[in-house]
Amino acid sequence: QVQLVEHGGGLVQPGGSLRLSCAASGSIFETVFSIYIMSWHRQAPGKQRELVASISSGGTRPYYSDFVKGRFTLSRDIANNTLYLQMNTLKPEDTAVYYCKTVDLGAEPHREYWGQGTQVTVSS
């Protein structure tokens, strides 16, 4: 069973910064042979959930959606199975619930797991 627990959301003024963390646990993180993708998504009120950034288990270069390029940085602590999202120069339109997700590519069909989400509010 895979579990993802996000932390780090909160209220911040425009131009400010926050760092989100996603603590992951489960069998797919306990072997070097696992193939998976970890990602951050967000969902603003009345809008569809959208991808923010992602990285594969064997990857070194994260993917970023255009609206966060140059402002957000995805990183991970492999030893502790933790994914981070450093968010700088935050804008009011970044307000959303941010979710951590992992897709187990070694399972057929692929299995998706989501965290419970953490609220980020950017407002003065």
Accessible surface in RSA format (square Angstrom, percent):
REM  Atomic radii and reference values for relative SASA: ProtOr
REM  Chains: A
REM  Algorithm: Lee & Richards
REM  Probe-radius: 1.40
REM  Slices: 20
REM RES _ NUM      All-atoms   Total-Side   Main-Chain    Non-polar    All polar
REM                ABS   REL    ABS   REL    ABS   REL    ABS   REL    ABS   REL
RES GLN A   1   172.82  96.6 121.82  89.0  51.00 121.4  52.16 111.0 120.66  91.5
RES VAL A   2     9.58   6.3   2.59   2.3   6.99  16.9   2.59   2.2   6.99  19.0
RES GLN A   3   113.13  63.3 108.73  79.5   4.41  10.5  22.04  46.9  91.09  69.1
RES LEU A   4    10.21   5.7   0.20   0.1  10.01  25.2   0.20   0.1  10.01  27.0
RES VAL A   5    61.56  40.5  61.56  55.7   0.00   0.0  61.56  53.5   0.00   0.0
RES GLU A   6     3.26   1.9   0.00   0.0   3.26   7.8   0.00   0.0   3.26   2.7
RES HIS A   7   110.36  60.3 107.33  74.6   3.02   7.7  73.99  76.3  36.37  42.3
RES GLY A   8    35.20  43.4   0.00   N/A  35.20  43.4  22.47  61.7  12.73  28.5
RES GLY A   9    29.84  36.8   0.00   N/A  29.84  36.8   2.73   7.5  27.11  60.7
RES GLY A  10    29.68  36.6   0.00   N/A  29.68  36.6  29.63  81.3   0.06   0.1
RES LEU A  11   131.78  73.4  99.79  71.4  32.00  80.4  99.80  70.1  31.99  86.1
RES VAL A  12    22.18  14.6  16.79  15.2   5.38  13.0  22.18  19.3   0.00   0.0
RES GLN A  13   122.12  68.3 120.23  87.9   1.89   4.5  32.21  68.6  89.91  68.2
RES PRO A  14    60.61  44.2  38.88  35.4  21.73  79.0  39.34  32.5  21.27 132.2
RES GLY A  15    52.45  64.7   0.00   N/A  52.45  64.7  25.97  71.3  26.48  59.3
RES GLY A  16    21.51  26.5   0.00   N/A  21.51  26.5  20.83  57.1   0.68   1.5
RES SER A  17    57.97  49.0  38.44  51.3  19.53  45.0  22.33  47.6  35.64  49.9
RES LEU A  18    35.61  19.8  30.12  21.6   5.49  13.8  35.61  25.0   0.00   0.0
RES ARG A  19   134.10  56.3 116.18  59.2  17.92  42.7  25.62  35.0 108.49  65.7
RES LEU A  20     0.00   0.0   0.00   0.0   0.00   0.0   0.00   0.0   0.00   0.0
RES SER A  21    26.76  22.6  26.62  35.5   0.14   0.3  12.42  26.4  14.34  20.1
RES CYS A  22     0.00   0.0   0.00   0.0   0.00   0.0   0.00   0.0   0.00   0.0
RES ALA A  23    48.48  44.6  45.52  70.2   2.96   6.7  45.79  64.5   2.69   7.1
RES ALA A  24     8.77   8.1   0.01   0.0   8.77  19.9   0.47   0.7   8.31  22.0
RES SER A  25    56.52  47.8  54.38  72.6   2.14   4.9  43.93  93.6  12.59  17.6
RES GLY A  26    11.44  14.1   0.00   N/A  11.44  14.1   8.71  23.9   2.72   6.1
RES SER A  27    70.64  59.7  64.09  85.5   6.54  15.1  43.43  92.5  27.21  38.1
RES ILE A  28    16.26   9.3  14.74  11.0   1.52   3.7  16.20  11.7   0.06   0.2
RES PHE A  29    20.97  10.5   1.76   1.1  19.20  50.0   3.27   2.0  17.69  50.6
RES GLU A  30   135.94  78.0  97.32  73.6  38.62  91.9  43.77  84.7  92.16  75.2
RES THR A  31    62.87  44.7  46.30  46.9  16.58  39.5  47.01  63.1  15.86  24.0
RES VAL A  32   140.28  92.3 106.13  96.1  34.15  82.3 114.91  99.8  25.36  68.8
RES PHE A  33   173.63  86.9 151.51  93.8  22.11  57.5 157.46  95.5  16.16  46.3
RES SER A  34    22.58  19.1   6.32   8.4  16.26  37.5   9.59  20.4  12.98  18.2
RES ILE A  35   101.46  57.7 100.56  74.9   0.90   2.2 100.56  72.4   0.90   2.4
RES TYR A  36    28.07  13.1  28.07  16.0   0.00   0.0   4.69   3.5  23.38  28.8
RES ILE A  37    59.44  33.8  59.15  44.1   0.29   0.7  59.15  42.6   0.29   0.8
RES MET A  38    10.68   5.5  10.67   7.1   0.01   0.0   0.59   0.5  10.09  13.4
RES SER A  39     5.39   4.6   5.39   7.2   0.00   0.0   1.66   3.5   3.72   5.2
RES TRP A  40     0.00   0.0   0.00   0.0   0.00   0.0   0.00   0.0   0.00   0.0
RES HIS A  41    20.90  11.4  20.90  14.5   0.00   0.0  14.97  15.4   5.93   6.9
RES ARG A  42    15.63   6.6  15.62   8.0   0.00   0.0   0.94   1.3  14.69   8.9
RES GLN A  43    62.25  34.8  58.20  42.5   4.05   9.6  11.34  24.1  50.91  38.6
RES ALA A  44    21.03  19.3  17.50  27.0   3.53   8.0  17.94  25.3   3.09   8.2
RES PRO A  45   118.56  86.4  90.24  82.3  28.33 103.0 102.62  84.7  15.94  99.1
RES GLY A  46    92.98 114.7   0.00   N/A  92.98 114.7  45.93 126.1  47.05 105.4
RES LYS A  47   139.82  68.2 127.72  78.4  12.09  28.8  81.15  73.0  58.67  62.5
RES GLN A  48   162.15  90.7 148.57 108.6  13.58  32.3  53.27 113.4 108.88  82.6
RES ARG A  49    91.17  38.3  65.21  33.2  25.96  61.8  23.15  31.6  68.02  41.2
RES GLU A  50    70.03  40.2  64.16  48.5   5.87  14.0  26.79  51.8  43.24  35.3
RES LEU A  51    58.29  32.5  50.55  36.2   7.74  19.5  50.55  35.5   7.74  20.8
RES VAL A  52     0.00   0.0   0.00   0.0   0.00   0.0   0.00   0.0   0.00   0.0
RES ALA A  53     0.00   0.0   0.00   0.0   0.00   0.0   0.00   0.0   0.00   0.0
RES SER A  54    17.60  14.9  17.01  22.7   0.58   1.3   2.76   5.9  14.84  20.8
RES ILE A  55    12.57   7.2   7.46   5.6   5.11  12.3  12.17   8.8   0.39   1.1
RES SER A  56    45.51  38.5  40.35  53.8   5.16  11.9  25.50  54.3  20.01  28.0
RES SER A  57    25.88  21.9  10.27  13.7  15.61  36.0   6.13  13.0  19.75  27.7
RES GLY A  58    72.66  89.6   0.00   N/A  72.66  89.6  42.31 116.1  30.35  68.0
RES GLY A  59    20.05  24.7   0.00   N/A  20.05  24.7  17.72  48.6   2.33   5.2
RES THR A  60   122.10  86.8  94.18  95.5  27.93  66.6  75.52 101.4  46.59  70.4
RES ARG A  61   212.43  89.2 191.33  97.5  21.10  50.2  67.60  92.4 144.83  87.8
RES PRO A  62    38.16  27.8  22.76  20.7  15.40  56.0  22.76  18.8  15.40  95.7
RES TYR A  63   121.25  56.6 115.62  65.8   5.63  14.7  84.15  63.2  37.10  45.7
RES TYR A  64    41.52  19.4  38.68  22.0   2.84   7.4  33.28  25.0   8.24  10.2
RES SER A  65    12.56  10.6  12.03  16.0   0.54   1.2   5.71  12.2   6.85   9.6
RES ASP A  66   117.54  82.3  97.37  96.9  20.17  47.7  37.63  88.6  79.91  79.7
RES PHE A  67    76.50  38.3  59.19  36.7  17.31  45.0  71.12  43.1   5.38  15.4
RES VAL A  68     0.08   0.1   0.00   0.0   0.08   0.2   0.08   0.1   0.00   0.0
RES LYS A  69   120.40  58.7 100.14  61.4  20.26  48.2  56.18  50.6  64.21  68.4
RES GLY A  70    88.09 108.6   0.00   N/A  88.09 108.6  43.92 120.5  44.16  98.9
RES ARG A  71    29.21  12.3  25.42  13.0   3.79   9.0  22.50  30.7   6.71   4.1
RES PHE A  72     5.93   3.0   0.00   0.0   5.93  15.4   0.00   0.0   5.93  17.0
RES THR A  73    73.36  52.2  72.69  73.7   0.67   1.6  45.67  61.3  27.69  41.9
RES LEU A  74     6.28   3.5   0.00   0.0   6.28  15.8   0.00   0.0   6.28  16.9
RES SER A  75    53.26  45.0  47.61  63.5   5.65  13.0  38.91  82.9  14.35  20.1
RES ARG A  76    57.53  24.2  30.07  15.3  27.45  65.4  17.11  23.4  40.42  24.5
RES ASP A  77    46.11  32.3  40.04  39.8   6.07  14.4  16.72  39.4  29.38  29.3
RES ILE A  78   117.20  66.7 104.94  78.2  12.26  29.6 109.08  78.5   8.13  22.1
RES ALA A  79    95.71  88.0  54.90  84.7  40.81  92.8  66.46  93.6  29.25  77.5
RES ASN A  80   100.96  69.6  81.85  79.1  19.11  46.0  20.09  48.3  80.87  78.2
RES ASN A  81    40.40  27.9  33.19  32.1   7.21  17.4   7.88  19.0  32.51  31.4
RES THR A  82    19.21  13.7  16.10  16.3   3.12   7.4   7.37   9.9  11.84  17.9
RES LEU A  83     0.18   0.1   0.16   0.1   0.02   0.1   0.16   0.1   0.02   0.1
RES TYR A  84    42.60  19.9  42.60  24.2   0.00   0.0  14.94  11.2  27.67  34.1
RES LEU A  85     0.00   0.0   0.00   0.0   0.00   0.0   0.00   0.0   0.00   0.0
RES GLN A  86    55.42  31.0  55.36  40.5   0.06   0.1  27.23  58.0  28.18  21.4
RES MET A  87     0.00   0.0   0.00   0.0   0.00   0.0   0.00   0.0   0.00   0.0
RES ASN A  88    56.29  38.8  56.29  54.4   0.00   0.0  14.32  34.5  41.97  40.6
RES THR A  89    76.62  54.5  74.12  75.1   2.50   6.0  47.49  63.8  29.14  44.0
RES LEU A  90     2.25   1.3   0.00   0.0   2.25   5.7   0.00   0.0   2.25   6.1
RES LYS A  91    82.42  40.2  81.68  50.1   0.74   1.8  35.10  31.6  47.32  50.4
RES PRO A  92    73.83  53.8  66.88  61.0   6.95  25.3  67.23  55.5   6.60  41.0
RES GLU A  93   114.76  65.9  91.73  69.4  23.03  54.8  58.22 112.6  56.54  46.2
RES ASP A  94     0.39   0.3   0.39   0.4   0.00   0.0   0.00   0.0   0.39   0.4
RES THR A  95    34.20  24.3  31.40  31.8   2.80   6.7  29.33  39.4   4.87   7.4
RES ALA A  96     1.18   1.1   0.73   1.1   0.45   1.0   1.18   1.7   0.00   0.0
RES VAL A  97    41.18  27.1  41.06  37.2   0.12   0.3  41.06  35.7   0.12   0.3
RES TYR A  98     0.00   0.0   0.00   0.0   0.00   0.0   0.00   0.0   0.00   0.0
RES TYR A  99    34.10  15.9  34.10  19.4   0.00   0.0   8.83   6.6  25.26  31.1
RES CYS A 100     0.00   0.0   0.00   0.0   0.00   0.0   0.00   0.0   0.00   0.0
RES LYS A 101    28.98  14.1  28.98  17.8   0.00   0.0   1.27   1.1  27.70  29.5
RES THR A 102     0.03   0.0   0.00   0.0   0.03   0.1   0.03   0.0   0.00   0.0
RES VAL A 103    22.07  14.5  22.07  20.0   0.00   0.0  22.07  19.2   0.00   0.0
RES ASP A 104    13.15   9.2  13.15  13.1   0.00   0.0   0.00   0.0  13.15  13.1
RES LEU A 105    57.60  32.1  40.74  29.1  16.86  42.4  40.74  28.6  16.86  45.4
RES GLY A 106    63.48  78.3   0.00   N/A  63.48  78.3  29.43  80.8  34.04  76.2
RES ALA A 107    13.33  12.3   4.58   7.1   8.75  19.9  12.51  17.6   0.82   2.2
RES GLU A 108   157.55  90.5 122.35  92.6  35.20  83.8  65.56 126.8  92.00  75.1
RES PRO A 109   106.00  77.3 105.05  95.8   0.95   3.4 105.49  87.1   0.51   3.2
RES HIS A 110    98.58  53.9  77.58  53.9  21.00  53.7  47.13  48.6  51.45  59.9
RES ARG A 111   138.96  58.3 135.15  68.9   3.81   9.1  31.25  42.7 107.71  65.3
RES GLU A 112    99.73  57.3  73.92  55.9  25.81  61.5  19.63  38.0  80.10  65.4
RES TYR A 113    43.41  20.3  39.51  22.5   3.90  10.1  29.86  22.4  13.54  16.7
RES TRP A 114    92.72  37.2  63.76  30.9  28.96  68.0  53.07  28.3  39.64  64.3
RES GLY A 115     8.58  10.6   0.00   N/A   8.58  10.6   1.80   4.9   6.78  15.2
RES GLN A 116   113.76  63.6  80.71  59.0  33.06  78.7  70.80 150.7  42.96  32.6
RES GLY A 117    12.38  15.3   0.00   N/A  12.38  15.3   0.43   1.2  11.95  26.8
RES THR A 118    20.43  14.5  14.65  14.8   5.78  13.8   8.36  11.2  12.06  18.2
RES GLN A 119    85.71  47.9  77.24  56.4   8.48  20.2  49.45 105.3  36.27  27.5
RES VAL A 120     0.00   0.0   0.00   0.0   0.00   0.0   0.00   0.0   0.00   0.0
RES THR A 121    43.06  30.6  43.06  43.7   0.00   0.0  31.40  42.2  11.66  17.6
RES VAL A 122     4.34   2.9   0.00   0.0   4.34  10.5   0.00   0.0   4.34  11.8
RES SER A 123    56.49  47.7  49.57  66.2   6.92  15.9  21.10  44.9  35.39  49.6
RES SER A 124   125.52 106.1  66.21  88.4  59.30 136.6  47.23 100.6  78.28 109.7
END  Absolute sums over single chains surface
CHAIN  1 A     6878.3       5287.8       1590.5       3723.6       3154.7
END  Absolute sums over all chains
TOTAL          6878.3       5287.8       1590.5       3723.6       3154.7
